[in-house]
Amino acid sequence: LNYSWAFGDDSTSTSTQPAHTYADTGQYKLSLIATSQEGCSDSTSATTTVHPMPVAAFSVNEGAQCLTNNQFRFQSQATIPKGSQSPSWNFGDGDTASAPAPSHSYTKYGTYQAQLVSTSGKGCRDTARQNLRVNPKPQPAFTYSQDSAQCVEGNQFDFTRTSTIAEGNLNSEWQFGNGDQTTGQSPAYS
């Protein structure tokens, strides 16, 4: 047998088992003509529908936040040319949501990949992803090497920062209780 396929979008094929991709949405009339070596032929046709794809996209209020009181607010910006679509969220820590604009707080520091899957009413899907950063909370601490009580004349207090953080770097701002302040790891103050 010889085959003659017409896909309804001006594309054709003579393959035994063709594969075809449509460039646009819509209904297409398919037809197949099968011809024997002796010239006998018959045909059949069918209609197929190509549904529109959603385009997943989302925004987040701030992509990097501190662990303390973090609140990531997401907003779906998914679109679809025709029909409906629904969101499905995965926040990268095991929690999920299905609202168009959910909020989420993380309980541990780290990098998380938030994901939005937009699914059309016909089952077509698209996925958008963003990496989010939850920064660890520092643990402030310090020591000083001199007596905690000194005379007003000639006093000097030597401070040493002993603060820690699980990862990353620390910056320090020292406030001495009288309105004066400075930065650094080990300031001296009179």
C-alpha positions as CSV (number, residue, x, y, z in Angstrom):
1,L,0.0,0.0,0.0
2,N,0.9,3.6,-0.6
3,Y,-0.3,6.3,1.8
4,S,-1.3,9.9,1.3
5,W,-2.0,11.9,4.4
6,A,-3.4,15.4,4.7
7,F,-3.3,17.0,8.1
8,G,-5.8,19.8,7.5
9,D,-3.2,22.6,7.8
10,D,-1.7,22.3,4.3
11,S,0.8,19.7,5.5
12,T,1.0,16.2,3.9
13,S,3.0,13.0,4.3
14,T,3.4,9.7,2.5
15,S,4.9,7.9,5.5
16,T,3.3,4.7,6.9
17,Q,3.1,6.1,10.4
18,P,3.7,9.9,10.3
19,A,4.0,12.2,13.3
20,H,2.8,15.8,12.9
21,T,2.9,18.9,15.1
22,Y,0.4,21.7,14.6
23,A,1.6,25.3,14.9
24,D,-1.7,26.7,16.0
25,T,-4.8,25.8,18.0
26,G,-8.1,24.8,16.4
27,Q,-9.9,21.9,14.7
28,Y,-8.3,20.1,11.8
29,K,-9.7,17.6,9.4
30,L,-7.3,14.7,8.8
31,S,-7.6,12.5,5.8
32,L,-5.8,9.3,4.6
33,I,-5.9,7.8,1.1
34,A,-4.5,4.2,0.9
35,T,-3.7,2.9,-2.6
36,S,-2.8,-0.7,-3.5
37,Q,-0.2,-1.7,-6.2
38,E,-3.1,-2.4,-8.5
39,G,-4.4,1.2,-8.2
40,C,-7.3,0.5,-6.0
41,S,-7.8,3.1,-3.3
42,D,-10.0,4.1,-0.4
43,S,-10.0,7.0,2.1
44,T,-11.0,7.8,5.6
45,S,-11.1,11.1,7.6
46,A,-11.3,12.3,11.2
47,T,-11.3,15.6,13.0
48,T,-8.7,16.4,15.7
49,T,-8.6,19.4,18.0
50,V,-5.4,21.2,19.2
51,H,-6.1,23.0,22.5
52,P,-4.4,26.2,23.5
53,M,-1.5,26.0,26.0
54,P,-1.4,28.1,29.1
55,V,1.7,30.1,29.7
56,A,2.8,29.8,33.4
57,A,4.4,32.9,35.0
58,F,4.4,34.4,38.5
59,S,5.8,37.1,40.6
60,V,6.9,37.1,44.3
61,N,7.1,40.1,46.6
62,E,10.8,39.6,47.4
63,G,13.0,36.7,46.3
64,A,15.3,36.8,49.3
65,Q,14.1,37.2,52.9
66,C,15.4,36.6,56.4
67,L,14.2,33.5,58.3
68,T,12.6,35.7,61.0
69,N,9.1,36.7,59.9
70,N,9.6,35.7,56.3
71,Q,6.4,36.0,54.2
72,F,6.6,35.2,50.5
73,R,3.6,36.5,48.6
74,F,3.0,34.9,45.2
75,Q,0.9,36.1,42.4
76,S,0.0,34.0,39.4
77,Q,0.5,35.8,36.1
78,A,-0.4,32.8,34.0
79,T,-2.3,33.4,30.7
80,I,-4.2,31.4,28.2
81,P,-5.4,32.6,24.8
82,K,-8.8,30.8,25.2
83,G,-10.5,28.9,27.9
84,S,-9.7,28.5,31.5
85,Q,-6.6,27.6,33.5
86,S,-6.0,26.8,37.2
87,P,-2.9,27.2,39.3
88,S,-1.1,24.5,41.4
89,W,1.8,25.7,43.6
90,N,4.7,23.7,45.1
91,F,6.9,25.8,47.4
92,G,9.9,23.5,47.4
93,D,9.5,22.5,51.1
94,G,6.7,20.0,50.8
95,D,3.9,22.6,51.1
96,T,1.5,23.2,48.2
97,A,-1.5,25.5,47.4
98,S,-4.1,26.1,44.7
99,A,-5.0,29.7,45.2
100,P,-4.0,32.3,42.5
101,A,-2.2,34.5,45.1
102,P,-1.0,32.4,48.0
103,S,1.4,33.5,50.8
104,H,4.0,31.1,52.3
105,S,6.5,31.2,55.2
106,Y,9.5,28.9,55.4
107,T,10.6,27.4,58.8
108,K,14.2,26.7,57.8
109,Y,16.8,28.8,56.0
110,G,18.1,27.7,52.6
111,T,17.3,28.0,48.9
112,Y,13.9,26.8,47.7
113,Q,12.6,26.3,44.2
114,A,9.0,27.6,44.0
115,Q,7.0,26.2,41.1
116,L,3.7,27.1,39.5
117,V,2.0,24.6,37.2
118,S,-0.8,26.2,35.2
119,T,-3.3,23.6,33.8
120,S,-5.9,24.4,31.2
121,G,-9.5,23.1,31.4
122,K,-8.4,20.7,28.6
123,G,-5.5,19.3,30.6
124,C,-2.6,21.2,28.8
125,R,0.1,22.3,31.3
126,D,3.0,24.7,31.6
127,T,5.4,25.2,34.5
128,A,7.2,28.3,35.8
129,R,10.0,28.1,38.5
130,Q,11.9,30.6,40.6
131,N,14.6,30.1,43.2
132,L,13.9,31.8,46.5
133,R,16.4,32.4,49.3
134,V,15.6,32.3,53.1
135,N,18.6,33.7,54.9
136,P,19.6,32.4,58.4
137,K,19.1,34.4,61.5
138,P,22.3,35.6,63.2
139,Q,22.9,34.9,66.9
140,P,24.4,38.2,68.4
141,A,26.9,37.9,71.2
142,F,30.0,39.7,72.4
143,T,32.6,39.7,75.2
144,Y,34.7,42.5,76.7
145,S,38.1,42.0,78.2
146,Q,38.1,44.8,80.9
147,D,36.2,45.3,84.1
148,S,32.5,46.1,83.5
149,A,32.9,49.1,85.8
150,Q,35.6,51.7,85.3
151,C,36.3,55.3,86.3
152,V,35.2,58.0,83.9
153,E,38.8,59.2,83.5
154,G,40.9,56.8,81.5
155,N,38.2,54.2,80.9
156,Q,38.5,52.0,77.8
157,F,36.3,49.0,77.0
158,D,37.6,46.5,74.5
159,F,34.8,44.6,72.8
160,T,34.9,41.4,70.7
161,R,32.1,40.2,68.6
162,T,31.4,36.5,69.2
163,S,28.2,36.4,67.1
164,T,27.5,33.5,64.8
165,I,25.5,32.7,61.8
166,A,24.8,29.3,60.1
167,E,26.1,30.5,56.8
168,G,27.2,33.7,55.1
169,N,28.9,36.8,56.6
170,L,28.1,39.1,59.4
171,N,28.2,42.8,59.7
172,S,28.1,44.4,63.2
173,E,26.8,47.7,64.4
174,W,27.7,48.5,68.0
175,Q,25.5,50.9,70.1
176,F,27.1,52.0,73.3
177,G,24.0,53.2,75.1
178,N,24.7,56.9,75.0
179,G,23.9,57.6,71.3
180,D,27.4,56.7,70.0
181,Q,27.7,53.8,67.6
182,T,30.4,52.2,65.4
183,T,30.9,49.2,63.2
184,G,33.6,46.5,63.1
185,Q,34.3,43.2,64.8
186,S,36.4,44.4,67.9
187,P,36.0,48.1,68.7
188,A,37.5,49.9,71.7
189,Y,35.4,52.6,73.3
190,S,36.0,55.1,76.0
